[in-house]
Structures are given as structure tokens and as C-alpha cells.
Amino acid sequence: MSDINNSMSFSESDHNEEKNLAKVMSFGEALIDFLAQNTGKDEIQTFAKYPGGAPANVAVAVAKLGGNSHFVGQVGNDSFGHFLKDSLNEYGVNTNALLMTSAAKTALAFVSLDETGERSFEFYRNPSADMLFRPEDFLSEWFYTSRGVFHTCSNTLTDEHITKATHIGVRMAKMAGWIVSADINLRANLWPESGVDIERVIHWFQTADVVKASMEELVELSSDPMALIQSSLEKGVSLFVLTDGANSVRYFHKTGLIGEVATPKVSVKDTTAAGDAFVGGLLFCLSEVAGETTVALMTQEEIHKAISFAVACGALAVTQLGAYPSLPSYSEASDMLNSFTS
């Protein structure tokens, strides 16, 4: 591991709000999280609705940082779908590419807690509106600019048709010269009874320029996680970012550069949006260099700075309750970064 002195600091002067930032387009599911509001054994359990879905969370994270954030996907033409669109708009996400359909309902997830506080999930998504997004729904004009970042996660691989759509989106982004990002974000209970299609997942993320994964996910995909990272770099991935709970975030670059960023100690209230906040922070930083350089040509200082900022975003998110509300602004993330790198 390289031992870079992570003493660099961010200030408002580093961030030109008038800068024409590259487009960040997150593709995938937007769904309703119904969170349990009581856990008493003899109580009738009640649920409250919240906007959710990993790619939607990432889109909000980028928007709250001041990025040029767009969400691509599909929801039902129902009250939940309109609620999700309104929620994304409220946080500054462009939803011109969010489709609505009457062919299926918006996806739902019910989140319950047992006596020990462990969460359990019940998904209603078979099929849901997001799974009916088709390859022909991608429009070339969405990629009109040569400066962009296209982001996906593995939840758009659980069905053959949505998998094809995902690959079309990746192909169009690459043809436009965009940076392609993949967050593995495995959710086994969204897959058919046959389980996660490991070959499909690996093939998908190895087409990306940047891959973010947790150690837990890599263990599920391979008996030798580090070998999987190496093979991914050899097959075209430029930057592989590995998180591991509260441990340091490690990164591996195709040029052989490796490094790590320590995570700060914070008071944890809710880990729901930690990963999405991290990814949003990273994509925001990539949007600042998109069109000017490729991920393959980024220096170690640039990579380290971007991942440090992403770590600050993730650390802040766990200190607050909820998904969208916990995602930090640029100034909040900058202050957090300066506090643990000074």
C-alpha cells in the first residue's frame, strides 16, 4: 500500500459552483421503502413511506453536493411513482429521463425490525415498473455531451430484459466517451430463487471504468477476492475501490498504483445511505475531471483526493437518520474531510 500523506484539504474556493460540471446519470431502481415504526411484540405494526433505491439515493447524493445529477429509470404511473419523482425533483435531480408506465406498479420494500433490532426486507418487485425498462427506452440525446458519468448497480441485472437495457446504457455511454461506474451493491433477495447470477454480475462490472465493491460482496462472488480485483483490472477496469465496513477503503489502479484511505470514527445512527453517499461523493469528483482526462490517466493524488472526499460523505451519512436527509452538502462534506485529514 502506498503511504500518501492525506493532508490535502478542501475549501469552498476549491469548488467553483459556476463550473460547468459534467452530467452524472444514475440508472436503475427508484422504489418506496416502508420502514417499520414500532417493534413491540403485541403492537400492530405500522410503516411510514420513504423514497429509496440505491441509484436514486446516489442521484440525490450528487445533487446535494452541487452536481449535475440526472436519474434514468422507470416507476409506475401511480401515487408512489409520482411521490418518487417529486422527491427527486425536490432535491435537485433532473428527472426528464424518468419514465412512467401503467403496465406495472412502483416497486415497494417493507423493512421490519425484530426484537434484537435486526432488519428484514420484503420486496414487491416481480415485476415492478423499474424492471420493465427496455433497451429501446435509452435515447441517444441523453448522451449528447462528451462530458459525463454513467452509473449502474447490480439490481438492474436480476432479469434478462433489464440486463440488456443496462448493457445498452453502458455501450451508449462508452460511445459518448463517458466514464462508466458500477457499484456491485448485491441484494440477493432481489434475485430469483436460483440466486445471484455470478457470471452475469462479473461480466457487467468488468465493462466499467470504475468499480466499487465491499469485501462482503466480493467474497460472495469469488473464493479469491483479490484475484477477482486483479483480473478486473486486466480486463479493462481502471479503478477498483474496495470498502470493508469501518476499515480503511482500499483502491487499486490499472497502472499498479494502490492505496488506502482511513475512515473517521463517528457516532453511527443509521447506515442506510452510507454506501450511496460514498458513491455519490466519488461520482461528483469524477464529474469534475470527466472530459478532461480518463480514469486510466488519473494520478494517485487525484484518486486519493476523490476517495477521501467520498469517505467523508459516507461518514457523514451514518451520523443522521434516513436516506435523502442524511446525504451531505458540499460544504458539510468538505468540513468533515478537513476535520480528519488536517
Phi and psi in degrees as a GROMACS rama.xvg file:
@    title "Ramachandran Plot"
@    xaxis  label "Phi"
@    yaxis  label "Psi"
@TYPE xy
-75.2599  152.522  SER-2
-115.899  67.9334  ASP-3
-73.1047  135.834  ILE-4
-74.8028  106.69  ASN-5
-83.1541  63.5449  ASN-6
-102.233  -0.735505  SER-7
-63.8641  147.143  MET-8
-126.534  154.955  SER-9
-106.085  142.094  PHE-10
-137.987  166.769  SER-11
-59.7423  -29.4953  GLU-12
-68.5458  -22.0673  SER-13
-72.4994  -21.9442  ASP-14
-112.209  105.417  HIS-15
-84.538  105.188  ASN-16
-65.7194  -19.785  GLU-17
-85.9802  -4.38157  GLU-18
-64.133  140.135  LYS-19
-80.4905  84.804  ASN-20
-68.9635  148.331  LEU-21
-65.4665  154.536  ALA-22
-70.0329  134.212  LYS-23
-114.462  114.52  VAL-24
-112.717  114.147  MET-25
-99.3327  128.194  SER-26
-115.377  136.004  PHE-27
148.522  -146.671  GLY-28
-92.7537  136.819  GLU-29
-115.77  127.239  ALA-30
-141.526  171.291  LEU-31
-97.438  124.775  ILE-32
-93.8298  118.253  ASP-33
-97.9496  108.132  PHE-34
-97.3926  132.212  LEU-35
-61.9951  136.08  ALA-36
-103.49  -10.767  GLN-37
-148.121  151.892  ASN-38
-126.622  4.68174  THR-39
-60.8682  141.64  GLY-40
-61.616  -37.8375  LYS-41
-100.852  5.22289  ASP-42
-87.7505  150.561  GLU-43
-77.5242  120.657  ILE-44
-73.5212  134.712  GLN-45
-116.547  155.865  THR-46
-130.522  147.359  PHE-47
-118.046  143.397  ALA-48
-90.9462  141.32  LYS-49
-138.376  147.327  TYR-50
-70.4639  141.264  PRO-51
-153.38  -165.052  GLY-52
103.195  124.096  GLY-53
-54.9161  -50.5941  ALA-54
-63.1336  -34.6335  PRO-55
-66.2577  -41.5717  ALA-56
-59.8007  -42.1444  ASN-57
-62.8911  -41.8356  VAL-58
-60.7227  -42.5121  ALA-59
-66.3342  -39.0033  VAL-60
-59.049  -44.6578  ALA-61
-64.8275  -43.0447  VAL-62
-63.0127  -43.1347  ALA-63
-67.1633  -23.0141  LYS-64
-81.0708  -7.8872  LEU-65
100.276  11.8858  GLY-66
-81.449  169.519  GLY-67
-90.9893  82.4401  ASN-68
-98.1845  133.462  SER-69
-130.084  143.945  HIS-70
-117.457  133.578  PHE-71
-119.976  128.233  VAL-72
171.862  -159.354  GLY-73
-148.47  136.932  GLN-74
-126.538  168.54  VAL-75
-74.8756  151.323  GLY-76
-81.7181  65.4784  ASN-77
-137.491  178.973  ASP-78
-62.0805  -35.2287  SER-79
-68.9444  -40.3868  PHE-80
-62.5829  -43.2602  GLY-81
-67.1706  -35.6722  HIS-82
-61.325  -42.9221  PHE-83
-65.8797  -44.2944  LEU-84
-61.991  -44.6158  LYS-85
-62.4318  -38.7779  ASP-86
-65.4152  -43.8911  SER-87
-62.5618  -44.8003  LEU-88
-61.0555  -39.8484  ASN-89
-59.3625  -33.9183  GLU-90
-92.8782  8.14795  TYR-91
91.8801  14.6463  GLY-92
-88.4204  132.573  VAL-93
-74.7193  122.538  ASN-94
-113.632  24.2943  THR-95
-60.7922  -24.9819  ASN-96
-102.928  14.5618  ALA-97
-90.6258  112.455  LEU-98
-88.0021  156.88  LEU-99
-126.479  140.524  MET-100
-134.24  150.583  THR-101
-99.4303  1.65549  SER-102
-78.6397  -17.2036  ALA-103
-158.304  162.251  ALA-104
-88.3847  162.289  LYS-105
-64.709  140.674  THR-106
-65.9243  144.428  ALA-107
-126.998  148.629  LEU-108
-135.818  126.098  ALA-109
-102.592  125.833  PHE-110
-114.75  118.205  VAL-111
-117.534  159.922  SER-112
-119.39  138.723  LEU-113
-92.7214  -172.647  ASP-114
-62.4499  -24.5404  GLU-115
-93.1314  -1.50763  THR-116
91.1743  1.69962  GLY-117
-72.5589  137.31  GLU-118
-87.7944  145.204  ARG-119
-131.152  148.044  SER-120
-121.057  140.161  PHE-121
-126.468  115.582  GLU-122
-99.8778  139.476  PHE-123
-115.547  92.0813  TYR-124
-154.448  46.9215  ARG-125
-146.087  85.6224  ASN-126
-92.9686  158.974  PRO-127
-115.631  173.11  SER-128
-56.3014  -39.4695  ALA-129
-63.1829  -30.5753  ASP-130
-76.8475  -10.2601  MET-131
-94.3714  3.80145  LEU-132
-65.6018  129.91  PHE-133
-116.436  160.001  ARG-134
-51.1188  -41.0727  PRO-135
-70.1619  -9.63563  GLU-136
-76.4447  -19.8918  ASP-137
-72.5319  130.525  PHE-138
-110.072  137.621  LEU-139
-61.8916  -31.043  SER-140
-67.8888  -17.5508  GLU-141
-64.359  -22.7106  TRP-142
-109.626  31.8432  PHE-143
-63.5268  -27.4558  TYR-144
-97.3624  149.599  THR-145
-83.9492  -0.523695  SER-146
-114.789  104.84  ARG-147
-164.072  165.511  GLY-148
-130.154  127.81  VAL-149
-113.169  126.858  PHE-150
-123.729  135.604  HIS-151
-137.004  166.429  THR-152
-136.874  171.892  CYS-153
-70.7423  -9.35035  SER-154
-69.4801  -11.7909  ASN-155
-95.8911  25.3975  THR-156
-120.615  1.51218  LEU-157
-76.307  -7.4483  THR-158
-139.552  145.913  ASP-159
-58.9283  -41.3287  GLU-160
-70.3438  -44.5767  HIS-161
-70.8095  -26.4433  ILE-162
-63.2574  -45.1951  THR-163
-61.1421  -40.5739  LYS-164
-62.1923  -42.1016  ALA-165
-58.729  -45.7924  THR-166
-65.8847  -34.7489  HIS-167
-64.7336  -43.5373  ILE-168
-60.1125  -44.3928  GLY-169
-61.0749  -44.4465  VAL-170
-62.6883  -43.3508  ARG-171
-65.2131  -38.6435  MET-172
-64.8595  -43.1627  ALA-173
-64.6776  -40.4035  LYS-174
-63.4928  -29.4705  MET-175
-84.0313  -3.15714  ALA-176
81.8035  19.2241  GLY-177
-79.7068  159.749  TRP-178
-79.1302  133.339  ILE-179
-109.023  127.391  VAL-180
-116.381  142.741  SER-181
-134.134  124.188  ALA-182
-105.652  115.278  ASP-183
-58.7735  -49.2451  ILE-184
43.1708  54.3637  ASN-185
-66.4567  130.608  LEU-186
-129.226  90.7734  ARG-187
-58.3178  -31.9318  ALA-188
-76.8797  0.033889  ASN-189
-93.2537  -8.95631  LEU-190
-91.9032  161.255  TRP-191
-60.1954  171.734  PRO-192
-59.4428  -22.9352  GLU-193
-70.1232  -13.2893  SER-194
95.6501  -178.079  GLY-195
-64.9655  131.902  VAL-196
-84.0288  92.958  ASP-197
-60.752  -43.3807  ILE-198
-61.1222  -40.9853  GLU-199
-64.7991  -43.1837  ARG-200
-64.1672  -45.8547  VAL-201
-64.3791  -43.8824  ILE-202
-58.5569  -41.5654  HIS-203
-63.2822  -54.1714  TRP-204
-73.2643  -19.5681  PHE-205
-77.9239  -1.84544  GLN-206
-92.0175  -4.20626  THR-207
-89.1386  161.684  ALA-208
-83.8663  -36.906  ASP-209
-127.251  130.633  VAL-210
-123.618  132.526  VAL-211
-115.155  130.637  LYS-212
-144.759  157.831  ALA-213
-99.3773  157.204  SER-214
-61.4917  -37.6219  MET-215
-58.8914  -41.1541  GLU-216
-68.2035  -41.3724  GLU-217
-66.0943  -35.0325  LEU-218
-63.7829  -33.9901  VAL-219
-71.7006  -27.344  GLU-220
-92.4999  -22.3701  LEU-221
-154.08  147.193  SER-222
-77.0406  -12.0598  SER-223
-134.74  82.2826  ASP-224
-55.8138  -40.5276  PRO-225
-68.5069  -33.3464  MET-226
-67.2586  -35.5956  ALA-227
-65.5188  -39.7802  LEU-228
-61.7792  -46.0457  ILE-229
-62.4103  -44.1386  GLN-230
-65.9041  -32.475  SER-231
-66.3879  -41.1766  SER-232
-65.2817  -35.2417  LEU-233
-72.1572  -25.9504  GLU-234
-93.4015  1.77769  LYS-235
131.781  -15.496  GLY-236
-66.9001  133.325  VAL-237
-91.6127  -34.4574  SER-238
-139.732  124.833  LEU-239
-116.034  120.739  PHE-240
-109.857  126.82  VAL-241
-120.024  117.249  LEU-242
-99.1006  158.522  THR-243
-153.215  68.3304  ASP-244
62.0016  -130.46  GLY-245
-84.3015  -2.14954  ALA-246
-74.7361  169.306  ASN-247
-58.6758  148.351  SER-248
-86.7372  124.937  VAL-249
-103.363  150.24  ARG-250
-136.262  149.977  TYR-251
-134.955  126.057  PHE-252
-110.382  150.143  HIS-253
-62.1344  -21.7651  LYS-254
-79.1615  -4.78907  THR-255
102.889  -7.83264  GLY-256
-67.5489  135.655  LEU-257
-135.74  155.038  ILE-258
-169.052  -179.819  GLY-259
-151.203  154.419  GLU-260
-127.305  122.402  VAL-261
-70.1536  145.712  ALA-262
-94.6717  137.987  THR-263
-72.7199  154.351  PRO-264
-83.3504  122.14  LYS-265
-134.157  165.523  VAL-266
-83.9688  113.454  SER-267
-87.393  125.305  VAL-268
-111.183  -35.8351  LYS-269
-160.011  120.078  ASP-270
-92.7377  5.40578  THR-271
-50.6516  -48.1152  THR-272
-104.888  12.0897  ALA-273
-59.4819  -50.3318  ALA-274
-64.756  -39.3142  GLY-275
-70.0039  -35.3768  ASP-276
-64.7982  -42.1617  ALA-277
-58.9633  -50.2861  PHE-278
-63.1216  -42.1428  VAL-279
-59.389  -42.2874  GLY-280
-63.0764  -41.3569  GLY-281
-66.2043  -44.7562  LEU-282
-65.2693  -36.6418  LEU-283
-58.8418  -44.9757  PHE-284
-65.4263  -39.6833  CYS-285
-65.3668  -32.0959  LEU-286
-66.5777  -22.8305  SER-287
-77.8455  -19.7695  GLU-288
-110.632  -10.5321  VAL-289
-58.6015  134.923  ALA-290
87.6339  -19.3563  GLY-291
-100.095  -30.4873  GLU-292
-152.887  170.23  THR-293
-102.451  161.673  THR-294
-61.8678  -33.0563  VAL-295
-63.5209  -25.2921  ALA-296
-102.433  2.38407  LEU-297
-65.3567  141.426  MET-298
-79.011  165.214  THR-299
-65.796  -33.1985  GLN-300
-63.2559  -42.5781  GLU-301
-64.1163  -43.0427  GLU-302
-64.3844  -46.984  ILE-303
-62.3101  -40.1921  HIS-304
-64.3212  -43.6308  LYS-305
-64.4993  -43.8082  ALA-306
-71.2129  -34.0485  ILE-307
-61.9611  -41.501  SER-308
-64.7008  -40.9963  PHE-309
-63.436  -40.2634  ALA-310
-61.0817  -41.9259  VAL-311
-61.6202  -40.9466  ALA-312
-62.9257  -45.4708  CYS-313
-63.9346  -40.0627  GLY-314
-64.527  -40.14  ALA-315
-65.7884  -38.8573  LEU-316
-60.7374  -35.0101  ALA-317
-76.3687  -10.9478  VAL-318
-87.246  -3.8198  THR-319
-125.382  158.328  GLN-320
-87.4534  147.63  LEU-321
90.6578  174.543  GLY-322
-94.8864  -76.4291  ALA-323
-55.7338  -46.9711  TYR-324
-62.8311  -26.6802  PRO-325
-83.2532  -12.0293  SER-326
-73.9737  130.733  LEU-327
-82.0722  159.313  PRO-328
-82.1596  171.488  SER-329
-61.7153  -45.2679  TYR-330
-65.6104  -37.915  SER-331
-64.8286  -43.3897  GLU-332
-66.226  -39.3727  ALA-333
-63.5224  -43.1802  SER-334
-63.0092  -42.0125  ASP-335
-62.9932  -44.8638  MET-336
-60.3781  -46.3199  LEU-337
-63.3658  -31.8521  ASN-338
-69.4471  -31.3172  SER-339
-107.984  3.91914  PHE-340
-116.655  -4.23765  THR-341
